[in-house]
Amino acid sequence: MGSSLHSLENIPEGMVGAEIPEATYAVFTHNGNLDSLQETYEYIYGKWFQNWEYEPTGLNEFEFYDERFTGEEDSELYIYIPIKKKQ
């Protein structure tokens, strides 16, 4: 669970602040609960990037959870991976 903030001051208790740099991101939808999340990452890094003209930049990726993620099999979450054109 996360929140969008304009400042890293006064972070709500129980949360951690992180600055997400401006970048071009590939966005992937994970359908399912967290038990199968590793399979989605294996597909992204093991197959998808191998066959695409972009690659990860090395900056931190992040996951976005909203009301569509309930922890059940019909849940959705989004994986954001910063990318750059392959050289």
C-alpha positions in Angstrom: 0.0 0.0 0.0 1.4 3.4 -0.8 0.5 7.0 -1.1 1.7 9.8 -3.4 3.3 12.7 -1.6 4.9 15.9 -2.8 7.4 15.9 0.1 9.2 13.3 2.1 8.5 15.3 5.3 5.9 14.1 7.7 5.6 10.5 6.4 2.7 8.8 8.1 3.6 6.4 10.9 4.2 2.9 9.7 5.2 4.0 6.2 8.6 4.6 4.6 9.3 7.5 2.2 11.1 6.9 -1.1 11.8 9.3 -4.0 10.9 7.7 -7.4 13.0 9.3 -10.1 11.5 10.5 -13.3 12.1 7.8 -16.0 10.5 5.8 -18.7 8.9 2.8 -17.2 7.6 -0.5 -18.6 4.5 -1.3 -16.6 3.3 -4.9 -16.1 0.1 -6.2 -14.6 0.3 -9.1 -12.2 -2.9 -11.0 -12.0 -3.2 -13.2 -8.9 -2.1 -13.3 -5.3 1.4 -12.8 -4.0 2.2 -16.6 -4.2 2.5 -16.3 -8.0 4.3 -12.9 -8.1 7.8 -14.5 -8.5 6.5 -16.2 -11.7 5.6 -12.8 -13.2 9.1 -11.4 -12.4 10.7 -14.5 -14.0 8.7 -14.0 -17.1 9.5 -10.3 -17.3 13.3 -10.7 -16.8 13.7 -14.2 -18.3 11.7 -13.8 -21.5 10.1 -10.4 -22.0 13.2 -8.3 -21.8 15.2 -10.8 -23.9 12.8 -10.2 -26.9 12.4 -6.4 -26.6 14.5 -3.4 -27.7 14.6 -2.0 -24.2 16.4 -3.1 -21.0 16.2 -2.2 -17.3 18.2 0.9 -16.3 19.3 -0.5 -13.0 17.2 2.0 -11.0 14.8 0.5 -8.5 11.6 -1.0 -9.7 8.4 -0.7 -7.7 5.0 -2.3 -7.3 1.8 -0.3 -7.2 -1.1 -1.7 -5.2 -4.6 -0.2 -5.2 -8.1 -1.3 -4.5 -7.8 -4.0 -7.2 -5.4 -5.9 -5.0 -7.2 -7.9 -2.4 -4.8 -10.7 -1.9 -7.1 -13.1 -3.6 -6.6 -15.0 -6.9 -8.5 -12.3 -8.9 -6.2 -9.5 -7.6 -4.2 -7.1 -9.7 -1.0 -5.1 -9.0 1.3 -3.2 -11.2 5.1 -3.6 -11.6 7.0 -0.5 -12.8 10.5 -1.1 -14.2 12.6 1.8 -15.4 13.9 1.1 -18.9 16.3 2.4 -21.6 16.9 1.5 -25.2 19.4 -1.4 -25.6 22.7 -0.3 -27.0 
